């Protein structure tokens, strides 16, 4: 007899990173987070059947990378470029260095 799989699913929409003086709204997307003991629950299977592949990410780290391009973001480059239209542009490259 199989034990009942406990599973959690959250969906984040309209994500905004930043503060009141520096908000950054993300593109129109949904971040779906699934949590299971074995990493392959009903939601994971449904997403896989739709061709949606899992991506390991931290919303906090992505927000920091988007708001502070001067910080290293090597671990998140692929996710940022593929899903958030990100490219690293440092303030000194735009002529708007920090004062």
VOPAGU-2260 file (C-alpha; in pm, 1 decimal, decimal comma):
REM VOPAGU-2260
SITE   aa  ch    i         X         Y         Z
SITE  UNK   A    0       0,0       0,0       0,0
SITE  UNK   A    1     138,8     339,8    -100,5
SITE  UNK   A    2     145,7     613,5     161,5
SITE  UNK   A    3     -49,3     927,5      77,1
SITE  UNK   A    4     179,6    1180,0     -85,7
SITE  UNK   A    5     173,3    1517,7      82,2
SITE  UNK   A    6     209,5    1795,8    -168,0
SITE  UNK   A    7     203,7    2173,5    -171,3
SITE  UNK   A    8     156,8    2402,0    -468,7
SITE  UNK   A    9     183,3    2781,0    -477,3
SITE  UNK   A   10     142,6    3014,9    -772,4
SITE  UNK   A   11     289,2    3366,3    -768,4
SITE  UNK   A   12     154,5    3626,2   -1010,7
SITE  UNK   A   13     222,1    3998,4   -1055,9
SITE  UNK   A   14     558,2    3975,0    -880,8
SITE  UNK   A   15     723,8    4306,8    -801,5
SITE  UNK   A   16    1073,7    4338,4    -658,4
SITE  UNK   A   17    1213,9    4646,7    -495,2
SITE  UNK   A   18    1102,3    4920,8    -267,8
SITE  UNK   A   19     863,5    5212,8    -297,7
SITE  UNK   A   20    1131,2    5424,6    -467,2
SITE  UNK   A   21    1263,3    5143,3    -689,7
SITE  UNK   A   22     985,7    4900,2    -789,9
SITE  UNK   A   23    1050,5    4646,8   -1066,4
SITE  UNK   A   24     747,8    4466,2   -1205,1
SITE  UNK   A   25     824,7    4135,6   -1370,3
SITE  UNK   A   26     695,5    4027,0   -1709,7
SITE  UNK   A   27     350,1    3871,3   -1727,2
SITE  UNK   A   28     427,3    3525,4   -1590,3
SITE  UNK   A   29     330,9    3279,8   -1319,6
SITE  UNK   A   30     590,4    3124,8   -1090,7
SITE  UNK   A   31     463,0    2781,3    -986,5
SITE  UNK   A   32     630,8    2621,0    -686,5
SITE  UNK   A   33     569,7    2259,1    -596,7
SITE  UNK   A   34     685,8    2082,8    -281,9
SITE  UNK   A   35     678,2    1706,3    -232,3
SITE  UNK   A   36     891,1    1455,3     -46,3
SITE  UNK   A   37    1011,5    1287,0    -366,2
SITE  UNK   A   38     993,9    1587,2    -601,2
SITE  UNK   A   39     748,6    1421,2    -836,0
SITE  UNK   A   40     392,0    1472,8    -716,0
SITE  UNK   A   41      67,1    1508,6    -908,9
SITE  UNK   A   42     135,4    1877,9    -987,4
SITE  UNK   A   43     487,9    1796,3   -1109,9
SITE  UNK   A   44     348,6    1525,2   -1335,9
SITE  UNK   A   45      76,1    1756,1   -1471,8
SITE  UNK   A   46     330,2    2031,1   -1546,3
SITE  UNK   A   47     564,4    1780,8   -1713,2
SITE  UNK   A   48     279,6    1652,8   -1932,4
SITE  UNK   A   49     234,2    2011,7   -2055,6
SITE  UNK   A   50     604,5    2035,8   -2141,3
SITE  UNK   A   51     686,7    2261,4   -1845,6
SITE  UNK   A   52    1025,8    2167,9   -1707,3
SITE  UNK   A   53    1130,6    2237,9   -1348,9
SITE  UNK   A   54    1371,3    2523,7   -1283,6
SITE  UNK   A   55    1555,2    2561,1    -955,9
SITE  UNK   A   56    1546,9    2923,4    -843,8
SITE  UNK   A   57    1521,4    3159,1    -549,7
SITE  UNK   A   58    1278,6    3448,8    -590,5
SITE  UNK   A   59    1480,1    3645,9    -334,9
SITE  UNK   A   60    1810,1    3595,0    -521,7
SITE  UNK   A   61    1647,8    3675,4    -856,0
SITE  UNK   A   62    1509,0    3997,8    -710,9
SITE  UNK   A   63    1848,2    4098,2    -574,6
SITE  UNK   A   64    2012,7    4024,4    -912,2
SITE  UNK   A   65    1750,3    4227,3   -1099,8
SITE  UNK   A   66    1773,5    4525,1    -864,5
SITE  UNK   A   67    2153,2    4522,9    -822,3
SITE  UNK   A   68    2326,3    4438,1   -1152,5
SITE  UNK   A   69    2664,4    4519,1    -997,8
SITE  UNK   A   70    2639,1    4205,7    -778,5
SITE  UNK   A   71    2740,3    3861,5    -907,9
SITE  UNK   A   72    2447,3    3664,2   -1048,6
SITE  UNK   A   73    2630,0    3375,6   -1218,5
SITE  UNK   A   74    2408,9    3105,8   -1068,7
SITE  UNK   A   75    2093,6    3282,7   -1190,8
SITE  UNK   A   76    2205,2    3409,9   -1535,7
SITE  UNK   A   77    2025,2    3139,3   -1735,2
SITE  UNK   A   78    1696,3    3176,1   -1543,0
SITE  UNK   A   79    1711,5    3555,2   -1558,0
SITE  UNK   A   80    1777,7    3566,2   -1932,0
SITE  UNK   A   81    1531,5    3293,9   -2032,3
SITE  UNK   A   82    1240,6    3398,2   -1812,9
SITE  UNK   A   83    1283,2    3764,1   -1723,5
SITE  UNK   A   84    1442,0    3920,8   -2032,4
SITE  UNK   A   85    1745,0    4015,5   -1825,0
SITE  UNK   A   86    2082,6    4123,0   -1950,0
SITE  UNK   A   87    2354,8    4259,3   -1730,2
SITE  UNK   A   88    2393,7    4632,2   -1783,0
SITE  UNK   A   89    2605,9    4799,2   -1520,1
SITE  UNK   A   90    2541,2    5165,6   -1428,3
SITE  UNK   A   91    2882,5    5269,7   -1563,5
SITE  UNK   A   92    2789,4    5115,7   -1900,6
SITE  UNK   A   93    2486,3    5344,3   -1928,4
SITE  UNK   A   94    2667,4    5656,8   -1807,2
SITE  UNK   A   95    2450,7    5659,4   -1494,1
SITE  UNK   A   96    2708,7    5563,7   -1234,2
SITE  UNK   A   97    2610,1    5565,9    -869,3
SITE  UNK   A   98    2672,4    5886,3    -679,7
